[in-house]
Every structure is written in structure tokens, then in C-alpha cells.
Amino acid sequence: MTDLCGVRYLCFCSFSLFSFFFFFCVCVCVCVCIISTRCSHTWPRHDFPLRIVCLFVVCCCWFLFFISVCMQGAGREEGRVGGRTMTDVVEAPRPATVAEAFANTAKALEQFNIERIRVEGLSSTHCWKHDKNDMEKEEDVRTLTEQAFMREFVFQSRPCVIVGALEDWPAMQRWRDDRYLFDLDGHLSGVRRETDDAAAPSSEETAATGDVAVVPKNNDHDSSDDSTHPREREEEKDGLKRVTVALTPNGRADAVTYVTYQGAREEGRENDADGEKDNVEEHFIKTEKLFMAAAEIRATLPELYHLLRENPLYPPVRPVFVDLRRPAPVVAYAQMQNNCLEVEYQHLHGDIRPELDRFGERVFGEPHEAANVWFGTPASVSSMHQDWVENLYAVVRGVKEFILIPPWEGVFVPKPELPSAAFSVQRQDGVNGYVFSGTPVHDGLTIPWMDVEFTPAALEDVSLMPTNMQERLHPLVVYVQPGEVLYLPAMWLHRVAQHADDTDRLARETQLTSSLQSTQDPPLPLIAAVNYWYDMSFTNPAVVMLREFGLLL
């Protein structure tokens, strides 16, 4: 299209010069005719055919001049399509593929940003205020019916934030109290878990490291491994409620990671004394690009609290690089998923009202597939990924930062098949802490995973964020505040970071400045959330569109 426009524009210019040349010839011919008429005595009568030829040339030249003027006018109109000149058209070629066409529309969506709305019957009449300017912002928030929400957002695969949806949740107040949330006073100590068997690993059995059970992500491990029994017997013995906690050295679970470690292999070397070969262990340093899963442990709620308190304040600058030869911090994150609200956190059901889940059942047409709870600190980040589910993500405490990429741009994100491995940990002797093993635990599988990272360091590293990828991707950024719900359509790529909210930050500052007078620990910089997953419908117009264009990756 670009070449065609340039050729046509060149033709217009050439034809213009040609027409003016003929106009000059016309003038010469006219002069000749006039002179020949007035000076007939010098013009031989037998040259009358020559006069006819001159008049014919004059008519042809005038006709060509008229055509050239018309074509120049058409060229000027074509060169100013949509208020742009021909040069602009050449600089902004039309997309050659459907994916590129969607990528251009994403730029406009970036300017539009993520809309905040209210939904009738779900959002309360009063809204949780986050800053002094929110009163003015409230005037711009639309109120939609459920049908309008489905039409404008679900059927168009368009994310949005629903405000005022959690105002009636008791969790909005109760989960601000760390002692209540993590059972620091021991109210649950004598209560056995109602779904002990459901919460315990079955097909995904544990492989112990030291006395800590590490839950792998696949089913290739022997479920009869006796090393899993000590932890299960411990739970049966004391009856304490335990939850699954992910531990990583970089705050990234399920992420592409460059892991450096010291390996060892045995080689046979000939013994000079008897001529036989002895096995000698040879050490080497290796760096692998792996899909790394977290080490998972079973911890009581007070243990989870202390693990979160020991987390670093912020994630590392270059989290994709991990060196297991050196000591590393332990970043804890309660992110089991797999319906953990029903399996491990039944004691929190009374803090969560059912209206949001019922709303999801109505707009998505069926009960939720899973309900999950998330407890973490700013040190934890979920790497870029996509889910084949409709997602209602409710933030109770803290702020969630979502970086979203629409599915029609997902084709530009590399998704290599990488060897799969997991971190493993050992409990420190005499200390309520853990240390990472010096080598990753390979499981022999390969997993396709999105190889892209959005951090200031990654954006400056061409190997992590190539220039062509920066030009093709148009990420949207949305901050979900306490009391708000993000509707994340199925197949949207998302990276999730988290930050402490103003309430916790001010409380921590006040507590730390008056630490001499206070014996209580400052509140955690905690981010707490609940989300519901609903199976996506393949009759949803947005899903049908993605499938037709081959974008269901």
C-alpha cells in the first residue's frame, strides 16, 4: 500500500509537467495559426492540410491539459485522507494482518484507559474514599445495569473496575487486624480443619527436603513417598490449621528465571596404583534459563504471619536472575489458588458476602470454577501470564497493580518451551526460618511460558525487552484499590504487582515513630484479595472473535 501511494503521487507530478509542456505547444500552435491567417499571402494555399494538423494538435493539448488538472485535484484529495497528507499516509502504512490491526486499536485503548463503573445491585450508594480528589472523580463514574455490563464489557472482552462492591464485606474491617487474620491469639488452635483430606496433596504429592514438604507442580512424583508422612502426622497430632505457602528467593513463582548454581557430576578416572577407574565428583558452575516454580510448605497461620513479616520490603531490581550459590532472602506468598478459599480458608467465609459471587454467576451463566485467597507483601509479583477463565478480582487490603495486554497482542509475546524446575528449601536448625537448596529440582518436563518482563531494569535491557516488542505492545496499567473489583476478561495477559495502601503505610509510620511507647508490632504491609474464576463461554462474542482470528493461544 505504501509503494502504491508513492508511485501514484509520482505519476501525478510527472503528468503535471507533461501537461504544462503541451500547454506551451498549444500556445505556439495558436500563434502559428493566427499568423498564417493574417498573412495568408505568405502562407501557400497548398499548405491547408498543415493548418488542419495544427488545429488538431491544439485540441488534443487542451484536452490533455483538462485531464491533468482533474487528476491533480483527485490526487490532492486522495493525499489528504482523514485530514492527513500523502506523506503521513506513507509514514503510517495500513496493517497487513488482523493482529496488527488490533494492535493499533490498543493504542487508542491505552489513551482511553480502564473505566471505573458502578453496577446496580452490587455497588453500594457510598464509595470507599482513597484521596481528597475522589469526590470529584465520583461524578465521572457511570452506573450500569447487569445487562449493560454484559453488553459493554463481557461481550466486548473489555476490562473494567467496579467500585463500591465490597462495602458490606466484614473483611474490609476485620482483615485490617493482623492478630485476627493470622490467629495470633490462638482462637483456631483447637479447631481441626474440616477438609483435611481435601487440602492435603493427593495426585500432586509432596517431595520432602529436610523436614519441609515441597509440593511439585506435576504428577510424576511417587505418591507413596514416605517422606510426606511426617508433616501429615504433625497436622494430625496437633490439629492446627495449616495453609500452603509459596517460598521463592526473588518473589516470582511460576516465572522464567535465569538460575545460576553449582552442579556436580561423577566421572571415572584411572587409578595409577591398580589401574582401575575411580568415580570422582567434578563440580561446575551452570546458568540455565528455566521455568521455575516455588517451593511450597505447609504452615500455620501464625507461621505465615512471621514469614510475611520477614519478607523484604521490595522485590529485587533484577528478579529474573537468581544465583543459588549465594544466600538469598525468603519471600513468602500465600497464593495456592485451586479453590483455596473453600479448601484452606473456610474460617474466613463469614467475612465475605456472597453478592459478588452471585453477580458473577448471573453474568457468566454458571457457578464459579474456583474461589481463591491471596495474602502477600510488595516483595511478591506474579509474572506475565494469561488464564482461560473470566476473573472477578476483589481487593480487600492493599493495592494491586495490574499490567494488562489484550489477547490480540499476545501473538507478539514470545512463549518458549522451557525446562521445568522448582526451588527447594530446608529448615534452619533452631530457627523458624528456611534456606534454599543450592540446586533447582528438575522434573524432566518442559513448559511453555511467556518470556517478557515489565520492570525499569528490563526495559533498559534489549535482551529482556527487545525494541520491536516495545513498539508492538501497548500495555494498560490499572491500580485496584481496597473495596474495588477488577473484571479481567478471559485470555487477557496480565502481570500483577502489589503495594501497601495508605492506611497501612500511615499506621506503620506512626507505629515506628512511637516504637518506644508501643510494645505491639507495626501492621504488615499486607495485600489481601479474593478472586472468583468462571469458565469462559465459547459462545461469548468476544471469545468467538478471538477464535476466528486464531488468537486463542
Helices and strands as residue ranges (DSSP letters): H 2-38, G 45-47, H 48-78, G 81-83, H 86-91, H 98-112, E 115-119, H 134-137, G 138-140, E 142-144, H 146-149, I 150-154, E 160-162, H 171-174, H 178-181, H 196-199, E 207-209, E 212-214, G 226-228, H 229-238, E 242-248, E 252-253, E 255-270, E 277-293, E 295-300, H 301-309, E 321-323, E 331-333, H 340-343, G 346-351, H 355-364, E 370-376, E 381-385, E 389-397, E 399-405, G 407-412, E 417-422, E 425-427, E 434-436, E 441-448, H 456-460, H 467-472, E 476-480, E 485-488, E 493-499, H 502-513, E 527-535, H 541-548
